[in-house]
Amino acid sequence: MATILRDWSYRYQWLYDAISRLAPLSVGGEARFRRLALQGLTIHSDTQVLD
């Protein structure tokens, strides 16, 4: 999303929202998109996490 779409998405909230909803479709949906970020990540009881 380089070029003018990036500028427009910062300027127009509706465009940003549309792109955010469409992006996860390429990997199988929003739930899978969120799981991909955690895939292969090991978190132990003493791991510090910034949320």
TIRO-2110 file (N, C-alpha, C; in Angstrom, 1 decimal):
// TIRO-2110
0.8, -1.2, 0.0, N, 1, A
0.0, 0.0, 0.0, CA, 1, A
0.9, 1.2, 0.0, C, 1, A
1.9, 1.2, -0.8, N, 2, A
2.7, 2.4, -0.9, CA, 2, A
2.0, 3.4, -1.9, C, 2, A
2.6, 4.5, -2.1, N, 3, A
2.1, 5.5, -3.0, CA, 3, A
0.9, 6.2, -2.4, C, 3, A
0.0, 6.6, -3.3, N, 4, A
-1.1, 7.5, -2.9, CA, 4, A
-2.1, 6.9, -1.9, C, 4, A
-2.3, 5.6, -2.0, N, 5, A
-3.2, 4.9, -1.1, CA, 5, A
-2.9, 5.1, 0.3, C, 5, A
-1.6, 5.1, 0.6, N, 6, A
-1.1, 5.3, 2.0, CA, 6, A
-1.5, 6.7, 2.5, C, 6, A
-1.3, 7.7, 1.7, N, 7, A
-1.6, 9.1, 2.1, CA, 7, A
-3.2, 9.2, 2.2, C, 7, A
-3.9, 8.6, 1.3, N, 8, A
-5.4, 8.7, 1.4, CA, 8, A
-5.9, 8.0, 2.6, C, 8, A
-5.3, 6.8, 2.9, N, 9, A
-5.8, 6.1, 4.1, CA, 9, A
-5.6, 6.8, 5.4, C, 9, A
-4.6, 7.6, 5.5, N, 10, A
-4.4, 8.5, 6.7, CA, 10, A
-5.3, 9.6, 6.7, C, 10, A
-5.7, 10.1, 5.5, N, 11, A
-6.6, 11.2, 5.4, CA, 11, A
-8.1, 10.9, 5.5, C, 11, A
-8.4, 9.7, 5.0, N, 12, A
-9.8, 9.3, 5.0, CA, 12, A
-10.0, 8.0, 5.8, C, 12, A
-10.7, 8.1, 6.9, N, 13, A
-10.8, 7.0, 7.9, CA, 13, A
-11.6, 5.9, 7.2, C, 13, A
-12.6, 6.1, 6.4, N, 14, A
-13.3, 5.1, 5.7, CA, 14, A
-12.4, 4.2, 4.9, C, 14, A
-11.5, 4.8, 4.2, N, 15, A
-10.6, 4.0, 3.3, CA, 15, A
-9.6, 3.2, 4.2, C, 15, A
-9.1, 3.7, 5.3, N, 16, A
-8.3, 3.0, 6.2, CA, 16, A
-9.0, 1.7, 6.7, C, 16, A
-10.3, 2.0, 7.1, N, 17, A
-11.1, 0.9, 7.6, CA, 17, A
-11.3, -0.2, 6.6, C, 17, A
-11.6, 0.2, 5.4, N, 18, A
-11.8, -0.8, 4.3, CA, 18, A
-10.6, -1.6, 4.0, C, 18, A
-9.5, -1.0, 4.0, N, 19, A
-8.2, -1.7, 3.7, CA, 19, A
-7.9, -2.6, 4.9, C, 19, A
-8.2, -2.2, 6.1, N, 20, A
-7.9, -3.0, 7.3, CA, 20, A
-8.8, -4.3, 7.3, C, 20, A
-10.0, -4.1, 6.7, N, 21, A
-10.9, -5.3, 6.7, CA, 21, A
-10.6, -6.2, 5.5, C, 21, A
-10.0, -5.7, 4.5, N, 22, A
-9.7, -6.5, 3.3, CA, 22, A
-8.4, -7.3, 3.4, C, 22, A
-7.4, -6.7, 4.1, N, 23, A
-6.1, -7.2, 4.2, CA, 23, A
-6.1, -8.7, 4.7, C, 23, A
-6.8, -9.0, 5.8, N, 24, A
-6.8, -10.4, 6.3, CA, 24, A
-7.4, -11.4, 5.4, C, 24, A
-8.2, -11.0, 4.5, N, 25, A
-8.8, -12.0, 3.6, CA, 25, A
-7.8, -12.8, 2.8, C, 25, A
-6.6, -12.3, 2.5, N, 26, A
-5.6, -13.0, 1.7, CA, 26, A
-5.0, -14.1, 2.5, C, 26, A
-5.1, -14.2, 3.8, N, 27, A
-4.5, -15.2, 4.6, CA, 27, A
-5.6, -16.1, 5.3, C, 27, A
-6.9, -15.9, 5.0, N, 28, A
-7.9, -16.8, 5.5, CA, 28, A
-8.8, -16.1, 6.5, C, 28, A
-8.8, -14.8, 6.7, N, 29, A
-9.7, -14.2, 7.6, CA, 29, A
-9.0, -13.5, 8.8, C, 29, A
-9.7, -12.7, 9.5, N, 30, A
-9.1, -12.0, 10.6, CA, 30, A
-8.6, -12.8, 11.7, C, 30, A
-9.3, -13.9, 12.1, N, 31, A
-8.8, -14.7, 13.2, CA, 31, A
-7.5, -15.4, 12.8, C, 31, A
-7.3, -15.9, 11.6, N, 32, A
-6.1, -16.5, 11.2, CA, 32, A
-5.0, -15.4, 11.1, C, 32, A
-5.3, -14.2, 10.6, N, 33, A
-4.4, -13.1, 10.5, CA, 33, A
-3.8, -12.8, 11.9, C, 33, A
-4.6, -12.8, 12.9, N, 34, A
-4.2, -12.5, 14.3, CA, 34, A
-3.3, -13.6, 14.8, C, 34, A
-3.7, -14.8, 14.5, N, 35, A
-2.9, -16.0, 15.0, CA, 35, A
-1.5, -16.0, 14.3, C, 35, A
-1.4, -15.6, 13.1, N, 36, A
-0.1, -15.6, 12.4, CA, 36, A
0.9, -14.8, 13.1, C, 36, A
0.5, -13.7, 13.8, N, 37, A
1.5, -12.9, 14.5, CA, 37, A
2.1, -13.6, 15.7, C, 37, A
1.3, -14.5, 16.2, N, 38, A
1.8, -15.3, 17.4, CA, 38, A
2.4, -16.6, 17.1, C, 38, A
2.3, -17.0, 15.8, N, 39, A
2.8, -18.3, 15.4, CA, 39, A
4.3, -18.4, 15.7, C, 39, A
4.8, -19.4, 16.3, N, 40, A
6.2, -19.6, 16.6, CA, 40, A
6.7, -18.8, 17.8, C, 40, A
5.8, -18.1, 18.4, N, 41, A
6.2, -17.3, 19.6, CA, 41, A
6.1, -18.1, 20.8, C, 41, A
7.1, -18.1, 21.6, N, 42, A
7.1, -18.9, 22.9, CA, 42, A
7.0, -17.9, 24.0, C, 42, A
6.0, -18.0, 24.8, N, 43, A
5.8, -17.2, 26.0, CA, 43, A
5.8, -18.0, 27.2, C, 43, A
6.7, -17.8, 28.1, N, 44, A
6.8, -18.5, 29.4, CA, 44, A
6.2, -17.7, 30.5, C, 44, A
6.0, -18.2, 31.7, N, 45, A
5.4, -17.5, 32.8, CA, 45, A
6.2, -16.3, 33.2, C, 45, A
7.5, -16.3, 33.0, N, 46, A
8.4, -15.2, 33.4, CA, 46, A
8.7, -14.2, 32.2, C, 46, A
8.0, -14.4, 31.1, N, 47, A
8.2, -13.5, 29.9, CA, 47, A
7.5, -12.2, 30.2, C, 47, A
8.2, -11.1, 30.0, N, 48, A
7.6, -9.8, 30.1, CA, 48, A
7.0, -9.4, 28.8, C, 48, A
5.7, -8.9, 28.9, N, 49, A
5.0, -8.6, 27.7, CA, 49, A
4.5, -7.2, 27.8, C, 49, A
4.7, -6.3, 26.9, N, 50, A
4.2, -5.0, 26.8, CA, 50, A
2.9, -5.0, 26.0, C, 50, A
1.8, -4.6, 26.6, N, 51, A
0.5, -4.6, 25.8, CA, 51, A
0.0, -3.2, 25.6, C, 51, A
END
